[in-house]
Amino acid sequence: MSVTLSESAAREVKKIITEQSLPEGTVLRIGVQGGGCSGMSYTLNFDSAVSERDRIAELHGVKLAVDKKFEPYLEGTVVDFYDGLEKRGFVFNNPNVVKSCGCGSSFQT
């Protein structure tokens, strides 16, 4: 698996799954899409289906799915959860990024 999930991110994901009463077997789908001020942006959503194109892993009790076509962009990425005074949310620590925007939600490899 090209992506890992920190323990704090996994806790938050499990909390959201419980709060939203999502079905058993729900996966956290991580990917990228074109857009943002630096060219690409991360996608993060829940899904109930996986395909043969997906790489699947279970980390800290959370099942992750990453489409194989996104692996070159996400290789070595750690998804963390930050909860501070100035912001709160998921953070992507991607070692492949050569340029990112000020808000941190888009990047270029």
N, C-alpha and C positions, 0 to 999 in steps of 0.2 A: 504494500500500500504506500502510495506516494505522500499521503497526508496523515498527520497525527492530530490527536485531540488532547488538550491538557485536561487535568482532573477538574479544574474550575469550569472549563467549558462543558465538560461532560455533565457536571452537576446542574448547570443551567439548562442544558438540553433536556435532561431527565425531568427537571422541574416544569419546563414548558410542555413536554409530552403529557405529563400528569394533569396540569392545569387545563389543557385543551382536550383532555380525554381522547387522545389519539389512539388508534387501534394497535393491538399487539402486532409486532413485526414492523412498525414504522421505522424507516431509516432516515438518517440525516444525509441529505444529498448535497455534495459540495462540488462546485464547478466554476467556470468562468464564462463571460460573454463579452462581446465587443461593446465598447462604450466607455463613458467616463472621460475625464479630461486627459488621462494618460494612455488611453487606447483600449484597456480591458478592465473589467470589474468582476469581483467575486460574486458568486451566487451561493446562497445557503437556504435550503428549504427542506421540508419534510415530504417524504414519499412513501407510498405503501407498496410500490412495485419496483423490482429490480430486473435487469436484463443481462444477457450474456456479455454485453459490452462493459458492464460495471465491474470494478474492483470493489470487493466487500471486505470490511474488517470490523471487528468489535473491539472498542477501546473504552475502558472504564465503564462498561455496561451500556455503551451506546453503539449501535450499528451504523457504520458509515458506508456510503456508496459514492464512488467517483467514476464517472465515465472514462474509459481508457484514453479517449481523445484529449482529455484535459490533463493527463499526467505530466506531459512535458512542461506545462505552465505551473504545476502545483508541486513538483518533486521537492520533497524536504520541507514542505509547509507545515507549520504548527498552528492550529486554530486554538486561540486562547480566549478567555472571557475576562474583560476588564470592568471593574466596578469601582469607580472613583468619583470624586466630587465634580470633576469637569466633564466626565463622560462615562457612559455605561454601555457595554456591548461587546460583540465578538470582534476579535482582532486577528488578522491573518499575518503571521510572521513567515514571509516567503523569502528564502535566500536567493532566489532567481531574479528578483526585482532589480532593475537597473534605474528605473525612474518611477516615482509615484507622485500623486497629487497631494496637496496640503491636507485634504480631509482624510486621506488614507484609504479611500474606498476604490480607487482605480490605480492601475499599475501598468508597467511595460517591462517585458523581459527581453 
